[in-house]
Amino acid sequence: MRVVSDASLNDDLGYPVVIGANARSEVAAFARKEGRETFVLYDANRFVAATARGVAKAARAKALIPFPLGERRKRLATVERVLDAMLAAGAERDALVIGVGGGVASDLFGFACAIYMRGVRYAHVATTLVAMVDAAIGGKTGVNLGDGKNLAGSFADPAGVFCDVAALRTLGQSALREGLAEVVKAAIIEGGDFFDWLEELSPHPFARWPWTTLVAESVKVKTMSVADDRLESGARQVLNLGHTFAHGIERASRYRITHGAAVALGLRAAGLLALRSGRFSEAEHLRVLTLLALLRLPLHGPIDGDAVLAAMSHDKKKRAGRQRFVLPRAIGDVEYGVECSPASVRAVLRRLQKAPSARG
């Protein structure tokens, strides 16, 4: 087993991020060191269950508790069920709770633990690429409300994150592509060798990809933004590149469009908006679109512009009633807090209904 545990990440974040081919032994060692009564929550699907059982056994957990999850269940009602189940299992304030699953599990279980008895120790075992490179890192927790994504939540750092790269072998190619949309976002933010490397990897079968290294590089990009802006009051906002559009697209589709697909569409939309305002070059925009296309991520779809705009009106980045966007100026140079006219946003949403032209 190859394990990556970068001390600089631990120093920057204040908690360990362990990336390896089998998280079980690392989680067990962590739980022993914590010396707390341990409870394991997990996303009740067949791919996660085996990992969760192994983690629970290795950590000598007092209880192993499944929950059916998914974006449509990422709601306060599910959080209440998690809290009730933790109470019924006997979890006290000095417990260690370990969540196993993907991005929804990280957000929802993390939020539940942040408010259970005013906060219990929480660690996450990430089993999807989305969770490894994005959701589990940085201490954002929360759930959706009826009018938008992640509108109820808190900043609550985990006690540790364990990226179980072996679990990626259980995912279908579509699920891997979900996470690759977030990796592309990180590569646009970082630029340089990371983006070049991703372009080199993109034509190759996923079986040949160095997933441990790829996850580690993506985590480093997120960590650099999070470390200096824990509460997202400034530069951390670059991590929302494409996400204002993406969250609106997800909500407007009632989550029939998945998060990864929506992020890919959002990255194209952000590029188009940057082109309209003279920030971004056509050459670099087309370079991003080519990478997304090679990864077989969607670049257009049946977007209901009015519904997306209505969903975007509840975005958390709004200030004084004005929508703000994260836009690329170049690959490796991303700007946050950009105000754009409603007419420009509508025009971009119309473009998303059609396949890219020679100008994107």
Secondary structure, 3 states (H helix, E strand, C coil): CCEECCHHHHHHHCCCEEEECCCHHHHHHHHHHHCCCEEEEEECCHHHHHHHHHHHHHCCCCEEEEECCCHHHCCHHHHHHHHHHHHHHCCCCCCEEEEEECHHHHHHHHHHHHHHHHCCEEEEEECCHHHHHHHCCCCEEEEEECCEEEEEEEECCCCEEEEEHHHHHHCCHHHHHHHHHHHHHHHHHHCHHHHHHHHHHCCCCHHHCCHHHHHHHHHHHHHHHHHCCCCCCCHHHHHHCCHHHHHHHHHHCCCCCCHHHHHHHHHHHHHHHHHHCCCCCHHHHHHHHHHHHHCCCCCCCCCCHHHHHHHHCCCCCCECCECEEEEEEECCEEEEEEECCHHHHHHHHHHCCCCCCCCC
